């Protein structure tokens, strides 16, 4: 484990209870935090990354994004498998170099987009077929953690990854708006993505809301899915087989006369634990990583395009986003 801050601590805690991994210890550059976590979890605090890499064949990385490349590149050059928290890197150049290092050394990169393992998302995926419109809202109260970057890279990138996975297509055009409110960077943003098929996704992210919300709505020809990611629940309003457009057009029937409600359900489990289990499978060669390094690079690319578009509309923000 590299980095045992708020999120890294939970990685380490869960890894300790997994039979598929033997957690050897962790590295953290803050001596006081290292001592605290070593005592709380009974783990070895390694003096540095190089020493730890002598003892392991895989690492999970939960350090600040600007340090992702420095940590992961060293591990990948030594053939160690890497799970990198999102976003995969600070820049596309760094992401491309990591992917090349991994290919050259036969190592796995998995990106930590943990919302892919959300119970509502797991339940919805089997019912998603050629979505035409996706609407996503992720709202949160202000927190200092993550506020050093635009909300696009802090929060919205979760939904960018989900939308790309749900649509299964490349983004061919986008528009975006955003404003800073409490920080020098963008605190609330909206982006509209257009895909090759003509499908559209509308994504809103805010870190200055009074209440939390994580919801996605998916409209497709077969019906409508509404997902509450915070609750891990969802519903699918599906057109029945006896749907008759003629009756609807004549006024002889109402839309909901042809709709059935299907509750969406998946086995309850901790999303982070499922993510770590999938990493174990990937390391052992049992399955490819469900969120690959390429997936992480794709989400980062769209996120940076959104940031650049917001900067174009607000010239005062130029230079505050990571370089591409």
C-alpha positions, 0 to 999 in steps of 0.5 A: 500500500502506497499512501495511507491517508483517508482513502489509503487507510481503507484500502489497507484495512480491507486488504488485511481481511482478504485471503487473496492478498498477503498485505506486506505493509505500506509506505507513507512519507509522513512519519507521524501518519506512518506510526499511527497507521502501523499501530492501528492496523499492526502493519509494517511501515516501510522506510521507502518505496524501493525497499517495499518493492523488494517484498511485493508483486503488486501495489495499490496507490492512494497518494495525491494525483501529482505523485501517481506517475512517480510512484507507479512508473517505478513499480511498473519498471520493476514488473510490479502490478499497480492499482492507481486511484483516480484520476490515473495521472495528472496529464495524458503524457504521463498516462501514455508513458505508464501504459507503455511501461506496463506493456513493456514489463508485462504488468497490470494497471487498474484504475480506481474508478470505484463507482463501477462497483457500486451496487446500483451500477452493477444491477443496472449494467445488464439492462443497459442497451444503446442508451440515447440520453444519460443524465448524471448529478453528483453534488456534495458539501464543500471539503478541503480534500480535493479542492486543489483541483477543479471539481471536474477532476475531483468529482465529475471524473467518476461520472465521466468514467461511468458514462463512457462505460454505459455508452460504450462509445467515443465522445465526438463533441462536448460543451462545458460551463463551470465557475469557481465559488469558494476556491480559485478553481472550478467548484461547480460544472456541467458538461454535455457529451455527444457520442458517435451514435448521437447519444448524449450525456449531461453531467453536473458536479458540484462541491458546494451543495448543502446536501449530497446527491449521486444519481444517474438516469438512463433513457433508451428505446426499451425504457428508462433506468433511474439509479441512486448511487448513494443508496445503491438502488435503482428502478427500470421502467421497461416497455411491455411486449404488448406496447402499441404505438397506435393506441398511444397516438389515438389517446386510447391508452396512456404511456404507463399502460405499457410500462412495467417497473423492474426493481434493480438489485445486485448482491450487497457488498463493499464497492472498494472490496470488490474493486480490490478483489477484481485487482487480485483476479487481474494480478493472477491472470484470472480476468482482465482488470474491469477498469483498465489503465486505458479506461483511466486514460480515456476518462482523464482525456475527456475530463481535461477536454472539459476543463479546457472548454471551461477555461475557454469560456472563463479566461481567468481560469487559464493555467490553473488546470493540469497540462495535457 
